[in-house]
Amino acid sequence: MTPDPDARTVLAALFSPNGEKLYVSWNNSSAKQQVSVACFSWPDKKRVVSATLDAELVYDAAISSDGRFLALAFSSYSPVQVGVALLDAATCTLIRIVPTQRICSVSFVPSRSLLITSDSENDIECCRLIDPDSGDELGRFLVGNRRVFGFDVSADRRYLAAATSSGAMVWEWEGLVSTFGLD
């Protein structure tokens, strides 16, 4: 399935929680800096909706467990911007941009519809919990001077794990539980 004749590189592909839709994001070959997002019905591969976002690259993508939100960790050069684009998954329309200092990874907490994003302030990395409905920050877990590369939530939804440049870190929602070093 080729999303568009203008597509240069497909940056993200993920299925909806019920497996009936496939979301694909790619950067366009046009002179204008744009990333396209499309939703295809699955398995018949018919395009349902599509939209464009003024961005250069998408680093990571996630869909909420209830299928309402699509999150794209992106960067753009004109204007210079880094953040998470929150889209309505049904229409692929932009709801809001959550600005960040640096972005690597996004994820959702299953059944809580909280967005987790990696960010930094004054070179101190953190994992931020964001309410996708309001865009408000609900909390953060400090990672320190390590770079965050990815997240996962345990099956029982009690723990958050982050892959960092110096090992894995695991938290309960109340605070840090363990750090696993690379040594």
C-alpha positions, 0 to 999 in steps of 0.5 A: 500500500503506497499512501501517496505519490508524493510520499518520501518516507513513511515515518509511522504506521500503527493499527487502531486498538480494534485492528480495523484501521491503519494510521500512516504518516509520511513526509511529503516531497513537496517544497513545503515542509509537511507531514501527511497523516492518513487513516485506512480501513483495514484490511480493505486498505481504503483511505478513510481520512487524511490531513497534513501537519506543518512538520518536517519529521515524526519521531514516534507515534501512539494511539490511545487505548480507546482509539480517540487520540493519535499522538505524533512526536514531531519537529519542524524547522520553519518555524522551529518547533518540537512537540507532540501533535495530538490529533482526533483519530476519527478525523485526523484533525489537529486538536492541539500541539503540546510543545516540548524542549526535546522529543524522542518518544510518546505513548499512552497509558492504557485505560487512562488516556494519559499521554506520556512524552519525553522532554527536558528542562535545562538538560534534565530529562523527564517523562511528562504525563499529559491529559489529551483532552485539556493538554494539561500536565498531570505529573512528571517523572525525573530521569536526570541527565539521561536521554529517554528513547521509549516507554512501556506500561506494564500489563497490570498498568501499575508500572511505567518503564522508560528506556534511557541512555544509561539503563531502564527506569521503572516507576509506580505512579507514585514514584521511582521503583527501580533503575536498571543500569547497563553495567 
